[in-house]
Amino acid sequence: MHPVIHYLSEILPKRPGFQRNPVQIAYAEALVDGLKEQGKLHFVEGDTGIGKSLAYQLVLADWVAKGKHMGGKQAARRALISTHSRALQRQLLQPDNLAIVRDYLHHAQLPLLSFALRMGRENYLNPERLALNLGVVSLESAAEDSHLPAAHRRLARWALKSDGCLLDLDPAWLPEGWQLRDIALRPTDPLPESLETQHQAAQQSDILVINHALLAVDLVTQGKITQAEAPYALLLDEAEHYPEIAEELLSERISLQSATHLLKQLKQHRVVKQWQSLLDNMTERERAGSAHSLTPYQSEAMQAAVTALLKLRPRESSHDPALWREWQHLRQGAEKIAARLREASRYLVLDYSPVLGLPGIVAHAPSAASSLKAGAKERVTFMTSATLSDLDHAPGEIPNFRYMRSRLQLPVTHKRSGLQRSFQAQRFGTLRFRLPRALPHPLSPQENGDYRLANHFCQQALPYITDQLGRTLVLCASYADVAALEAAWPLEQVHRLVAHHPGMGLSEVVAKLEKDAILLTPAGWEGLSPSREDNQAYWQHLVVVRNPRPMLSQVEQHLVEQLLHRRDVPEEDAKRIANGMLQRKNTVRTLHKLRQGLGRAIRHPDDDVLVTLLEPRIPRPSGYPPREGVYVRQTLLGAIPARFMRAYQSAEEPGGKETEGTTPNQALAALL
């Protein structure tokens, strides 16, 4: 028996709060098998609550530590763990987790290992920017300056004593009107000395935890971030997010309006005139919210403007440091755009803003997710998540991973294709479902052409959010949804309301919640796993406000249409087929997010939680018809795990009497 399997079977269950979990053990066995196949990319789905994170930490720690014990080339073994959410990153390195890993290494008589966390720059403080905002020469002087407000002095002292991680800073400490991003590092900012030292130490750690964005950069720069070399193992948790993150990160976009404004600030008058003319000529209100390829004239004009910009040689000493960094960022983007223009790339697209039709030029990276295959020959790669598959398989069936395979360009027959496994919980808690009837369409159009959560929907949904005792987690689709619910919140329930706003650390907010608090957040769909309290689930009530469906990318829509045109598909057919393909892709992403959201309720086999699904497009088990203009989608039921389908079928369905409200049109229905 493998030592990790023995530990999970015989040793760990003796610790308080743990018990033998056959599914966790089977999941760990799959990882052990996968480590024997270097050069392969493995798909290993594991249900929420089976103990995935602890299992893969133990397996990876065992593999790295055994390498050190063996010596020679194997002594250089390392493991990288990449996640999507910062909450999971930090959870992996909590003292309780690391204590179990160390206990395992002690039992297996293996050497101890070093662990490190590496996050993006935007999660760390820029001391210079903080001092500038405080209006002082240095943070040292601010900490003792009695003329400064006490809140300013406290902030300066925190910056001097901490490692500068903004996730550890209570946003309530910020002065009125400040946000965390106002004092965070930007991509082009120099690293503070303490953070530089921390990053260097992280590059030497045995097990390094990073995020998907840093991983994408690391893969395309051949290890610049992590310094990882063979032999090493890479595990992506929440792996279904990697394709979108890589695509967004490796694509380049320049807003013509922002570029023109920056050039004005730099006082580059000659080039400003050229860019302003380009902006004026390419702004097309009738194209708002769409994308298209550059015409020959537009391509020529863009090339001339970009060439003129790249010839500029402004003096750094003549400009504010922040302005200079913005210029450096613009120049780097212009260099990438120029390269695409020279090669007449088919992935160079004009993208228009939704309302005014302001143009931006996009160098799209459609195959960015395939970057995961870079260097795969030299390592073992695991992709894991509770929602890795397409969620369209019946209980007991082998799942498919078509979505992930298509984004990675990794067919089953590919030489790098490895294991394909799925592990579902056998012991689980109790979910009780509630699906109110006859709710109106959640969205209403605004004067600027945008959509927001409708007030009449908020008024009818709020009673189902506030009527339960205990802690309530309300999963919103956006921060705008949070604001809309907050604006309509009943006065008699205001003492329970906790609204999560941009810049606030979610883990810190959750850690301070009262037992009857109602948290509104768009950031809690995944990675949020607070510990049980008083021998019961942390959340007694979970609410899904509406379908978290991402908007279709007009750039992607245009590129797929162009691909079909090149295959002689008629224009109207190409548009319809492209839209259908992207809608199906978005459906999978939506199911993933909904499934992850439901997973916030059940974290232990003894948990008992009420789940209220306000989204009117989810079918009501009784077959009760939706209101006019709301279209039921059976596919959304794929988000409900098979083991909870019986609970869904016996769900409570309060309401049913339609109240007055506007009838949504076809465009609104499509946004659900």
Secondary structure, 3 states (H helix, E strand, C coil): CCHHHHHHHHHHHHCCCCCCCHHHHHHHHHHHHHCCCCCCEEEEEECCCCCHHHHHHHHHHHHHHHHHHHCHHHHHCEEEEEECCHHHHHHHCCHHHHHHHHHHHHHCCCCCCCEEECCCHHHEECHHHHHHHHCCCCHHHHHHCCCCCHHHHHHHHHHHHCCCEHHHCCHHHCCCCCCHHHCECCCCCCCCHHHHHHHHHHHCCCEEEEEHHHHHHHHHCCCCCCCCCCCEEEEECCHHHHHHHHHHHHCEEEEHHHHHHHHHHCCCHHHHHHHHHHHHHHCCHHHCCCEEECCHHHHHHHHHHHHHHHCCCCCHHHCCHHHHHHHHHHHHHHHHHHHHHHCCCCCEEEEECCCCCCEEEEECCCCHHHHHHCCHHHEEEEEEECCCCCCCCCCCCCCCCHHHHHHHCCCCCCCCEEEEEEECCCCCCEEEEECCECCCCCEEECCCCCEEECHHHHHHHHHHHHCCCCCEEEECCCHHHHHHHHHCCCHHHHHHEEECCCCCCHHHHHHCCCCCCEEEECCCCCCCCCCCECCECCCCEEEECCCCCCCCCHHHHHHHHHHHHHCCCCHHHHHHHHHHHHHHHHHHHHHHHHHHHHCCCCCCCCCEEEEEECCCCCCCCCCCCCCCCCCCCHHHHHHCCHHHHHHHHCCECCECCCCCCCCCCHHHHHCC
